Amino acid sequence: MSEAITIKGLRVAYESDIEILRGVDMLGGANTLTAIIGPNGAGKSTLLKGVAGVAPVTGGEIHLGGQRIEALNAAQRVGAGVSFVPQEASVFGQMTVLENLRLGGWHRRKDKAWLERRIAFCGDLFHSIKPHLERRAGDLSGGQQKLVEIARGLVGEPRLLLLDEPTAGLSPVMVREVYREIARLKESRSVTVLLVEQNVREALAVADHVYVLAMGQNDTDGPAAEIAGRLDGIVRNWMSREGSGMAS
Amino acid sequence: MTKLTHHLVPLLFVAAGLGLSLIGLRPVVADLLILSVYYLLLAGSWNLLAGFAGQYSFAHIGLATAGAYGTAALVIAGGLSGWATLVIMPLAVALLGGGLGLVALRVRGVQLPLITFAFAGAFAVFLAAASDITNGSMGLQLPKLVPGFDRSLYLVLGGILAGLFFIVQNWMIDGKLGLLMQAIRDNEDIAHGMGVGIFRVKIAAFMITAAIAGLAGSFYANYVGVLAPSMLSMGEMGYVVAMAVIGGLGYRYGPLIGVVIIRSIEYFVRGFGAEYTLVIITGIALLVVLFFREGVIAYVSRLMPRQTARWRS
């Protein structure tokens, strides 16, 4: 069962004097897709890593449903239902797609019938990878590999799925392929998704709600259609700031 | 190949061992086959460790040598029968392998090959230097399992050991352990993030493959009957690696094909002398790396995609 995610005043600092996130608030409704956009260095990926437990959170609260998770370590957060698909390629290249999926539910392997059911369900989820379940994951196209990673992230039946720039480095054709499948995932209304993306138009097209970050803080937010309507102004605002959105 | 075929392969080897022992092969051919089992056990277990678990250890021949010298110690000093050493030494060498696994947990990348290379080198020097125990380069002699020059028993035993290896290999690759070993090979950090117990998997992989190497060493000692530090030369390790790589690293039957190819070449070029054999095999290894980058078996399976696609893990 999916849950809403509530983030209050989240602060992340890799070193004590350099804060990347300086108090970010966010609300992602249960079973909705929330996109996070912003200029380079705004702290988008750091936000996801903070939620996943792989970046040091120095302040604020993260609530997943009724549970506070900011004090849990990364493994405990997986147990709490957080699934993180990192930006870097992370398929097990020489293993088959099915074997990749099996490992996605590894933390709940004791429940064998459940795991088999989830593998079958997630293998069936994306049309682009469904015909290739027995193939080596490393032999698939970049877009298909990313879909394998997303499907693998869903096998554990997460309450929250974190997608960090799923189309980074992909060709335009593959970007469309990945987004077609993400749109279908959203339509199934089965999981809460936080999506960080540089391809702003694709992200806006699938999102329910959009947050704009700049310099490690909230810039603006609104329903996807509304943000799309004033996107030009938002982007102009990024450009007018000196350099990038990097916090200093 | 289906799972059923994989399970028939061990039976095939046991039957072949029995059959060949009854035919009465020429001694030189019997020798070739019996020592090929030694190399199959080594190349096969190294393939499991390096090809499937991604742990490039160069101490494998060192572990086999430990198994051989341990066998000699148990037989000569301990008065045990050679048969008992075939059971005891794999267990003892598995513990050694576990120690190497502990090292492997703490190192990344090129460090493991370097450390294991050093381990093997130091062990070879020890065997030569500690002449009061090992008889140095004069070597150790131990009695055969059966007195005389009859090789038929060794053909049967070789068939059984090869069969046993394929049973263990099937159990590993098709089971949970194989899945986790391959996940660690492909992306250790992501596997860890998914809850794979890296510690247990690596230690298990090192211990099981070390046990097979120990068994190989014990078999060698009981058959050849003469042990010298040269058993642990880096040339021998190179042979074992070449067999796995030429056949197909990371493929179930890669090492088997590699052993067949290299041992056949050795047989046919033996008239030129041992040093030329090494030059010829190096040349062939180079050709394979250049033209069949994933090994001979990968090339053949691409020619017949339908039948052999699942030869891979």
Interface residues (C-beta under 8 A of the other chain):
Chain A: A74 A75 V78 F84 S90 V91 F92 G93 Q94 M95 E99 R102 L103 G104 W106 H107 R136
Chain B: L179 Q182 A183 R185 D186 N187 I190 A191 G193 M194 G195 V196 G250 R312 S313
